[in-house]
């Protein structure tokens, strides 16, 4: 096998080959660095690149293997990765895509970063993000714009846009990401990879600020469901350092469901405008579910109040940054400033009402998923838009009033508090990837992975590579 071909293998196969000594960690790293050198200048996904960090880790893995200590290797041994540039990393700067924190060197790794390192992941840099993760279009004043490898004139999505492109271009084996209103799901859908928003608390993330906020989560991205599960198993260990750090028991093997599932299908998630090409791909996935012998019907939960709840708590979250960022206000993009200002204008009753409504939405989730095992719905309401556009101003003929209104298809699911996986679901006539949300009931994360694996096998969309490779 050529070195170039190593990059195309699933992460589960790559790490198995290292354990069996079919390939060394240094060889796997060299193959990925060669791919990065050839492709990253075209897409700008990997930033703060420092191969020396990865080389040291790869050498340590190879030395352990050579000395008969292969049993000490962690589950991610040798897998090449880069961490999202919102995550604290000792080995790489953490800019958060902002001039306000460019070049910042944290004194400690984020918990999931440390866990990935301990499990043998070979990190070589960071993945690009929008400024402070705001908006599903990855551009910033520090590193520039990340481009979609399926059409370089289009957005890669965000906020885990660099991660999605890094995986799609086979520059990374696996990647971490985070998701508040769709930041794992949107770039996964637009780059034909898998992104999993697990239940809040499945991946502990102790950090300053409001640790009881259930909407932002850390998560795993990869090119297959099995690879996502591999990374998730490392990231999702419980921790009492985080009040929501319950963790998640991920089995060694994700098996397809052993019975027919009851599947709800919602093309608009409560009447949202959705582009025709996107809606068609979601309908195709519903037919694939039916082909598996699953019972499929059009149905959806009650989303009343979900948008207001999400928008309030998102602004409340950004308000916590306002004091520290005040000296840099003129350097920060307008949408972030607007989020902070709206958050500061909230009253105590406004915030309490939003938190109270989360329980209402949780109860509706429980009631809905008592009748259905699964909900299929669009990830994004549009296909990837031109990079010159910060966000869509119109969707399916309907004007958008807010910079995240076009992605309420993800935000509404966030507000329900349930696990949701973005699965490759096909391509528009223009060749742009489309993702479908595979959504499960409260704390049914493993069931979502099992169902997604079955759909992945019957559709096969994830095997289509970007033309730039």
Backbone torsions as a table, in degrees:
resi	resn	phi	psi	omega
1	UNK	NA	136.6	177.8
2	UNK	-70.6	155.8	176.3
3	UNK	-57.0	-38.7	-179.9
4	UNK	-60.8	-37.1	-179.3
5	UNK	-68.0	-24.3	177.8
6	UNK	-59.2	-36.6	-177.2
7	UNK	-65.8	-26.2	-175.9
8	UNK	-83.2	-12.6	-177.4
9	UNK	-72.9	150.9	173.9
10	UNK	-59.5	152.2	179.6
11	UNK	-60.3	-37.1	179.2
12	UNK	-61.5	-35.3	179.3
13	UNK	-75.7	-41.8	-179.6
14	UNK	-57.1	-49.4	-177.1
15	UNK	-71.0	-30.3	176.0
16	UNK	-66.1	-37.6	178.9
17	UNK	-66.2	-34.8	177.3
18	UNK	-67.0	-41.6	179.6
19	UNK	-64.7	-35.5	-178.7
20	UNK	-87.2	2.1	178.6
21	UNK	66.2	21.0	173.5
22	UNK	-71.5	-26.2	178.6
23	UNK	-148.8	149.5	177.4
24	UNK	-93.0	160.4	176.9
25	UNK	-62.3	-34.6	179.2
26	UNK	-68.6	-35.5	177.7
27	UNK	-67.8	-41.7	178.8
28	UNK	-64.3	-42.0	178.1
29	UNK	-63.1	-44.4	-179.0
30	UNK	-60.2	-39.0	178.9
31	UNK	-63.5	-42.3	-179.9
32	UNK	-70.2	-38.2	178.2
33	UNK	-65.4	-35.3	176.0
34	UNK	-64.6	-41.7	177.8
35	UNK	-65.1	-42.3	179.5
36	UNK	-60.8	-43.8	179.6
37	UNK	-61.4	-36.4	-177.1
38	UNK	-80.4	-33.9	-168.4
39	UNK	-110.5	-36.6	-173.2
40	UNK	-58.3	-35.8	176.7
41	UNK	-59.3	-22.7	-179.9
42	UNK	-82.1	-27.0	-171.8
43	UNK	-120.3	-21.5	177.4
44	UNK	58.0	53.9	-179.1
45	UNK	-98.4	-40.9	-178.9
46	UNK	-95.0	125.9	-179.9
47	UNK	-124.3	169.2	-178.3
48	UNK	50.2	40.1	-177.1
49	UNK	-65.3	128.3	177.2
50	UNK	-142.7	85.7	-177.0
51	UNK	-58.4	-24.9	-177.3
52	UNK	-62.0	-32.2	177.7
53	UNK	-64.4	-47.3	178.9
54	UNK	-65.1	-37.2	-179.4
55	UNK	-63.4	-40.1	177.6
56	UNK	-63.2	-40.9	-179.9
57	UNK	-69.1	-40.2	179.8
58	UNK	-64.1	-40.2	178.2
59	UNK	-61.2	-43.5	-179.4
60	UNK	-61.9	-39.0	178.9
61	UNK	-66.4	-44.7	-179.6
62	UNK	-65.1	-36.8	178.4
63	UNK	-66.5	-38.1	177.3
64	UNK	-65.0	-40.8	178.9
65	UNK	-65.7	-44.2	-177.6
66	UNK	-65.7	-29.9	-177.6
67	UNK	-93.0	13.6	176.6
68	UNK	78.3	18.9	-179.7
69	UNK	-107.4	32.7	-179.0
70	UNK	-61.4	-26.2	179.7
71	UNK	-68.1	-13.7	178.5
72	UNK	-87.2	-9.2	-177.8
73	UNK	-69.3	140.2	178.3
74	UNK	-78.2	172.2	-175.8
75	UNK	-65.7	-17.4	179.5
76	UNK	-104.8	17.9	-171.8
77	UNK	-52.0	118.0	175.2
78	UNK	86.6	-9.1	-175.9
79	UNK	-71.3	128.6	-176.4
80	UNK	-82.6	131.7	-177.8
81	UNK	-145.4	170.1	169.9
82	UNK	-143.5	142.4	-173.8
83	UNK	-93.6	144.2	179.3
84	UNK	-57.3	137.9	-172.9
85	UNK	-77.7	20.1	165.6
86	UNK	-101.5	-14.6	-174.5
87	UNK	-88.9	138.4	177.9
88	UNK	-69.0	128.2	179.7
89	UNK	-137.9	131.4	178.0
90	UNK	-72.3	-37.1	-172.8
91	UNK	-81.5	-14.5	-176.9
92	UNK	-138.6	151.1	175.7
93	UNK	-65.3	151.0	177.7
94	UNK	-120.1	98.3	-173.7
95	UNK	-91.9	-19.7	-173.1
96	UNK	56.4	22.6	178.2
97	UNK	68.4	22.3	-174.6
98	UNK	-131.7	141.1	174.0
99	UNK	-63.0	-21.9	-179.7
100	UNK	-67.6	-23.0	-179.0
101	UNK	-133.2	17.5	-179.3
102	UNK	-58.7	134.1	178.4
103	UNK	80.5	1.2	179.8
104	UNK	-60.3	133.1	178.6
105	UNK	-115.8	99.9	178.8
106	UNK	-60.8	153.4	179.8
107	UNK	-87.5	-10.4	179.8
108	UNK	-148.4	152.0	176.0
109	UNK	-76.2	148.8	166.4
110	UNK	-57.8	151.8	-174.8
111	UNK	-55.8	-45.2	-177.1
112	UNK	-70.4	-28.8	175.2
113	UNK	-65.0	-45.6	178.6
114	UNK	-61.4	-38.3	-179.9
115	UNK	-67.7	-40.9	177.5
116	UNK	-63.5	-41.2	178.4
117	UNK	-61.5	-47.1	-179.6
118	UNK	-63.2	-31.3	-179.2
119	UNK	-81.5	0.5	173.7
120	UNK	101.8	5.3	178.9
121	UNK	-64.1	142.5	-178.1
122	UNK	-107.2	95.8	-177.3
123	UNK	-85.0	141.1	-178.0
124	UNK	-125.5	0.7	-179.1
125	UNK	165.4	-155.2	180.0
126	UNK	-119.9	164.7	173.8
127	UNK	-109.9	142.0	-171.3
128	UNK	-69.8	152.0	-177.1
129	UNK	-141.2	161.7	166.5
130	UNK	-70.0	163.4	-179.4
131	UNK	-57.7	120.7	-177.9
132	UNK	54.7	22.8	177.2
133	UNK	73.4	13.6	-175.9
134	UNK	-89.9	118.8	177.7
135	UNK	95.5	144.2	-178.4
136	UNK	-94.0	52.4	173.6
137	UNK	-147.2	114.9	-170.6
138	UNK	-86.4	96.8	173.9
139	UNK	-148.7	149.5	177.1
140	UNK	-162.1	169.2	-176.8
141	UNK	-81.8	-9.5	-178.8
142	UNK	-87.5	-50.3	-172.9
143	UNK	-118.1	-9.1	179.6
144	UNK	92.9	-159.2	-171.6
145	UNK	-104.1	137.4	173.6
146	UNK	-92.8	132.8	-173.8
147	UNK	-105.7	150.2	-179.9
148	UNK	-76.3	123.8	-175.9
149	UNK	-69.1	-14.5	177.4
150	UNK	-85.5	-15.8	174.5
151	UNK	-165.7	106.0	-172.4
152	UNK	-67.2	-7.2	175.8
153	UNK	-90.8	1.0	-174.3
154	UNK	-115.0	158.8	178.9
155	UNK	-69.6	151.7	174.4
156	UNK	-90.4	-4.3	-174.8
157	UNK	82.8	-170.9	-179.9
158	UNK	179.1	178.6	7.0
159	UNK	-84.2	-11.5	177.5
160	UNK	-85.5	44.4	-175.3
161	UNK	-66.8	-43.0	178.3
162	UNK	-62.3	-37.6	178.4
163	UNK	-64.7	-45.3	-179.8
164	UNK	-61.0	-43.1	-179.8
165	UNK	-71.2	-40.5	178.2
166	UNK	-57.4	-38.7	177.6
167	UNK	-73.0	-46.2	-177.9
168	UNK	-59.1	-35.8	-178.5
169	UNK	-87.8	6.3	178.6
170	UNK	60.0	31.1	174.8
171	UNK	-88.6	-16.9	179.8
172	UNK	-131.7	150.1	175.7
173	UNK	-81.1	-47.0	177.6
174	UNK	-143.5	167.1	179.1
175	UNK	-152.6	145.1	172.1
176	UNK	-89.6	160.2	176.4
177	UNK	-155.0	-174.0	175.4
178	UNK	-144.5	162.5	-172.6
179	UNK	-149.9	120.0	171.1
180	UNK	-108.0	-60.4	-179.8
181	UNK	-118.1	19.4	178.6
182	UNK	133.5	12.7	-170.3
183	UNK	-72.3	-13.9	167.0
184	UNK	-92.5	-40.6	-171.3
185	UNK	-76.2	-45.0	-177.1
186	UNK	-61.5	-52.1	179.5
187	UNK	-68.1	-28.5	175.0
188	UNK	-64.3	-46.5	179.9
189	UNK	-62.3	-37.5	-176.3
190	UNK	-85.2	-4.7	178.4
191	UNK	-123.1	10.7	174.2
192	UNK	62.0	39.6	174.6
193	UNK	-127.9	-175.4	-176.2
194	UNK	-108.6	131.5	175.6
195	UNK	-132.2	131.0	-172.8
196	UNK	-119.0	113.4	169.4
197	UNK	-86.6	100.8	179.6
198	UNK	-79.8	171.3	178.0
199	UNK	-61.6	142.4	178.1
200	UNK	-56.2	129.8	-178.9
201	UNK	98.1	-12.4	177.7
202	UNK	-65.9	-37.8	175.7
203	UNK	-113.8	106.3	-179.8
204	UNK	-61.0	139.0	179.6
205	UNK	-144.9	71.8	178.1
206	UNK	-64.7	128.5	-178.1
207	UNK	-156.7	161.9	178.2
208	UNK	-61.8	154.8	178.1
209	UNK	101.9	-154.8	-174.6
210	UNK	-81.8	94.5	-178.5
211	UNK	-76.0	-5.1	179.0
212	UNK	-96.7	0.7	179.2
213	UNK	-71.0	117.0	-174.0
214	UNK	-87.2	-5.6	-173.2
215	UNK	-81.8	-45.2	178.1
216	UNK	-77.8	132.0	177.7
217	UNK	-133.3	152.8	167.8
218	UNK	-86.2	156.7	-178.8
219	UNK	-161.5	176.3	-175.4
220	UNK	-109.4	144.2	174.5
221	UNK	-131.0	147.4	179.5
222	UNK	-167.1	-173.8	-179.9
223	UNK	-95.7	-3.0	178.5
224	UNK	-150.5	162.6	178.3
225	UNK	-63.8	-41.6	179.5
226	UNK	-60.7	-40.9	179.7
227	UNK	-67.8	-37.3	174.8
228	UNK	-61.5	-44.0	-179.3
229	UNK	-63.7	-37.4	178.2
230	UNK	-59.6	-48.8	179.9
231	UNK	-69.2	-40.1	-179.6
232	UNK	-59.9	-38.1	180.0
233	UNK	-60.8	-29.7	177.6
234	UNK	-80.4	-43.5	-174.9
235	UNK	-73.4	-27.2	-166.9
236	UNK	-97.6	29.6	173.5
237	UNK	-76.1	141.7	-177.8
238	UNK	-66.9	159.3	176.7
239	UNK	-156.5	129.8	177.3
240	UNK	-78.4	-4.3	176.4
241	UNK	-71.0	-16.0	-179.6
242	UNK	-120.2	125.3	-176.6
243	UNK	-62.4	-23.1	176.3
244	UNK	-104.5	16.6	-172.2
245	UNK	-85.1	52.4	-178.9
246	UNK	-65.6	-29.9	-178.7
247	UNK	80.7	-178.3	-177.8
248	UNK	-151.6	129.9	177.8
249	UNK	-84.0	110.3	-178.3
250	UNK	-103.1	121.1	-179.1
251	UNK	-66.5	157.4	179.5
252	UNK	-63.8	-29.0	179.3
253	UNK	-132.2	130.7	176.3
254	UNK	-90.8	115.3	-178.9
255	UNK	-100.5	143.5	176.6
256	UNK	-63.4	154.3	-179.6
257	UNK	-54.8	143.7	-177.5
258	UNK	-98.6	13.2	177.6
259	UNK	-151.6	160.0	175.8
260	UNK	-64.0	139.1	-179.0
261	UNK	-98.2	154.1	172.8
262	UNK	-96.3	113.4	-170.1
263	UNK	-116.9	127.1	170.7
264	UNK	-94.4	145.6	-179.2
265	UNK	-129.5	123.6	-179.9
266	UNK	-125.3	108.2	-178.5
267	UNK	-72.9	-19.9	-175.3
268	UNK	-130.7	-2.4	179.7
269	UNK	47.3	57.6	176.2
270	UNK	91.0	26.0	174.6
271	UNK	90.6	18.9	177.2
272	UNK	-70.7	148.1	174.0
273	UNK	-70.8	133.7	-178.2
274	UNK	-136.8	131.7	177.9
275	UNK	-59.1	145.9	-176.4
276	UNK	-59.8	-40.9	-179.4
277	UNK	-63.4	-38.0	178.5
278	UNK	-68.6	-45.9	-180.0
279	UNK	-60.0	-36.7	-179.9
280	UNK	-65.2	-40.1	179.5
281	UNK	-66.1	-38.3	179.2
282	UNK	-67.3	-38.9	177.1
283	UNK	-63.0	-37.9	177.2
284	UNK	-62.5	-39.4	178.9
285	UNK	-66.4	-36.7	176.5
286	UNK	-62.7	-38.4	177.4
287	UNK	-67.4	-35.7	176.6
288	UNK	-63.1	-39.2	176.8
289	UNK	-62.9	-40.2	177.1
290	UNK	-64.7	-38.3	178.6
291	UNK	-62.6	-25.5	177.0
292	UNK	-77.3	-2.4	-178.4
293	UNK	89.3	9.9	179.0
294	UNK	-83.5	149.5	179.0
295	UNK	-84.3	116.9	-174.0
296	UNK	-119.3	131.6	174.3
297	UNK	-147.0	156.2	-178.7
298	UNK	-78.7	120.1	-179.8
299	UNK	-164.6	160.2	179.8
300	UNK	-158.3	157.2	174.6
301	UNK	-70.4	171.0	174.6
302	UNK	-83.5	114.3	-177.7
303	UNK	-95.8	10.8	-178.1
304	UNK	-54.9	126.4	178.1
305	UNK	84.6	-8.1	-176.9
306	UNK	-65.6	-41.2	-177.7
307	UNK	-64.1	-47.2	-179.4
308	UNK	-62.4	-41.2	178.8
309	UNK	-61.7	-48.5	-179.0
310	UNK	-62.8	-48.7	-175.5
311	UNK	-63.4	-38.0	178.4
312	UNK	-64.9	-48.9	-176.4
313	UNK	-72.3	-27.0	174.7
314	UNK	-67.9	-45.9	178.7
315	UNK	-64.0	-39.3	177.8
316	UNK	-59.9	-39.6	178.5
317	UNK	-64.8	-43.7	-179.9
318	UNK	-69.0	-26.6	-179.7
319	UNK	-61.7	-27.2	-179.2
320	UNK	-66.6	-17.9	179.9
321	UNK	-89.8	-13.6	-166.8
322	UNK	-59.6	-44.9	-176.0
323	UNK	-65.6	-46.4	-178.1
324	UNK	-65.8	-30.2	-175.9
325	UNK	-94.9	-0.7	-177.6
326	UNK	-53.8	-42.0	180.0
327	UNK	-66.5	-17.5	-176.2
328	UNK	-108.5	11.7	-171.9
329	UNK	-53.3	-40.0	-177.4
330	UNK	-71.5	-14.7	-178.7
331	UNK	-97.2	-6.9	-173.4
332	UNK	-97.6	143.3	-176.7
333	UNK	-64.7	152.1	-169.6
334	UNK	-60.1	-36.5	-177.9
335	UNK	-65.5	-34.1	177.0
336	UNK	-70.1	-44.1	177.5
337	UNK	-59.2	-42.4	179.5
338	UNK	-62.6	-41.7	178.2
339	UNK	-60.5	-46.0	-179.4
340	UNK	-62.7	-43.9	-178.6
341	UNK	-64.5	-41.5	178.5
342	UNK	-66.5	-35.8	177.6
343	UNK	-65.3	-41.8	179.4
344	UNK	-67.1	-25.1	-179.0
345	UNK	-82.2	-9.7	-179.1
346	UNK	-69.5	146.1	174.2
347	UNK	-94.8	165.2	175.0
348	UNK	-56.2	-47.3	177.4
349	UNK	-60.2	-33.7	177.6
350	UNK	-59.6	-48.3	-177.2
351	UNK	-68.7	-43.1	179.6
352	UNK	-62.1	-38.8	178.6
353	UNK	-62.2	-40.9	179.9
354	UNK	-65.8	-44.9	177.8
355	UNK	-63.2	-38.4	178.4
356	UNK	-63.0	-39.3	-178.1
357	UNK	-70.4	-23.2	174.9
358	UNK	-57.6	-38.4	178.8
359	UNK	-67.1	-37.1	176.7
360	UNK	-61.4	-45.4	179.7
361	UNK	-65.9	-37.1	177.2
362	UNK	-62.2	-42.6	178.6
363	UNK	-63.7	-38.9	177.7
364	UNK	-65.5	-37.8	177.4
365	UNK	-60.4	-47.5	179.7
366	UNK	-59.7	-42.5	-179.4
367	UNK	-66.6	-42.4	-178.5
368	UNK	-66.2	-46.7	-175.6
369	UNK	-80.7	0.4	166.9
370	UNK	-72.3	-23.9	-179.8
371	UNK	-100.5	-21.6	-176.7
372	UNK	-131.8	144.5	175.4
373	UNK	-82.8	-24.0	-167.1
374	UNK	-152.5	150.8	171.1
375	UNK	-128.6	127.3	176.0
376	UNK	-105.6	133.4	-176.2
377	UNK	-157.6	164.1	177.8
378	UNK	-63.3	146.7	169.2
379	UNK	-77.0	-64.4	179.2
380	UNK	-111.4	152.6	-177.8
381	UNK	-83.9	-9.3	-179.2
382	UNK	-135.1	164.4	170.9
383	UNK	-85.7	168.2	-176.8
384	UNK	-52.8	128.7	-175.5
385	UNK	-96.4	167.1	-178.1
386	UNK	-59.4	144.3	-175.7
387	UNK	-65.4	-20.8	179.6
388	UNK	-73.0	-14.7	-177.1
389	UNK	-96.7	125.6	-179.5
390	UNK	-68.1	-40.3	176.5
391	UNK	-161.1	155.8	-177.9
392	UNK	-64.4	133.6	177.0
393	UNK	-91.2	-13.0	-178.0
394	UNK	-151.4	140.2	177.1
395	UNK	-132.3	122.2	178.6
396	UNK	50.5	41.5	177.0
397	UNK	83.3	-0.4	-178.2
398	UNK	-107.7	129.1	-178.6
399	UNK	-69.3	138.9	177.3
400	UNK	-97.2	128.8	-177.0
401	UNK	-94.4	-12.3	-173.1
402	UNK	-142.4	152.7	-172.7
403	UNK	-68.6	-12.6	175.0
404	UNK	-114.3	5.1	-176.8
405	UNK	-63.7	-29.6	-178.4
406	UNK	-72.5	-9.5	-179.5
407	UNK	-121.8	27.5	176.4
408	UNK	-62.9	-17.2	175.8
409	UNK	-60.2	-30.5	173.5
410	UNK	-87.1	-43.2	-175.7
411	UNK	-59.4	-38.8	-179.4
412	UNK	-64.1	-36.2	178.5
413	UNK	-71.8	-37.9	173.3
414	UNK	-54.0	-46.0	-177.1
415	UNK	-65.2	-27.6	177.7
416	UNK	-70.9	-23.2	178.4
417	UNK	80.5	21.9	-175.5
418	UNK	-110.7	158.7	178.3
419	UNK	-72.3	143.1	-178.8
420	UNK	-146.3	130.9	-179.4
421	UNK	-115.8	133.3	174.6
422	UNK	-88.4	119.5	-176.8
423	UNK	-116.8	135.5	175.5
424	UNK	-53.7	129.9	-172.6
425	UNK	-128.0	11.5	178.9
426	UNK	123.5	-166.2	-174.2
427	UNK	-139.3	148.4	174.4
428	UNK	-72.5	166.7	175.2
429	UNK	-56.1	-23.5	177.9
430	UNK	-84.7	1.0	177.2
431	UNK	85.9	16.4	-180.0
432	UNK	-92.8	135.6	-177.8
433	UNK	-66.1	149.8	175.3
434	UNK	-128.2	138.1	177.0
435	UNK	-113.2	153.5	174.8
436	UNK	-119.0	137.5	173.6
437	UNK	-80.4	126.0	171.9
438	UNK	-103.5	108.1	-167.3
439	UNK	-114.2	135.6	178.7
440	UNK	-118.6	177.7	179.6
441	UNK	-75.8	172.8	-179.6
442	UNK	-51.9	124.9	179.3
443	UNK	60.1	26.4	175.8
444	UNK	-100.7	40.6	-176.0
445	UNK	-57.8	-45.9	-177.4
446	UNK	-67.9	-35.8	176.3
447	UNK	-63.1	-36.7	177.0
448	UNK	-64.0	-45.4	178.4
449	UNK	-60.4	-41.4	-178.7
450	UNK	-64.7	-45.4	-180.0
451	UNK	-66.2	-41.6	-179.8
452	UNK	-63.5	-36.6	179.0
453	UNK	-64.2	-39.5	178.4
454	UNK	-65.4	-43.1	178.5
455	UNK	-66.9	-38.5	178.1
456	UNK	-58.6	-42.6	-177.3
457	UNK	-67.9	-35.7	-175.5
458	UNK	-83.8	-21.7	-178.4
459	UNK	-96.0	-45.3	177.1
460	UNK	72.8	14.0	-176.1
461	UNK	-65.9	-30.3	-173.3
462	UNK	-64.7	-14.9	-178.5
463	UNK	-77.2	-12.6	-178.1
464	UNK	-78.0	120.9	-176.7
465	UNK	-94.5	155.6	174.5
466	UNK	-62.6	147.8	-177.2
467	UNK	-69.0	-19.0	-178.0
468	UNK	-74.1	-11.3	179.5
469	UNK	-83.2	NA	NA
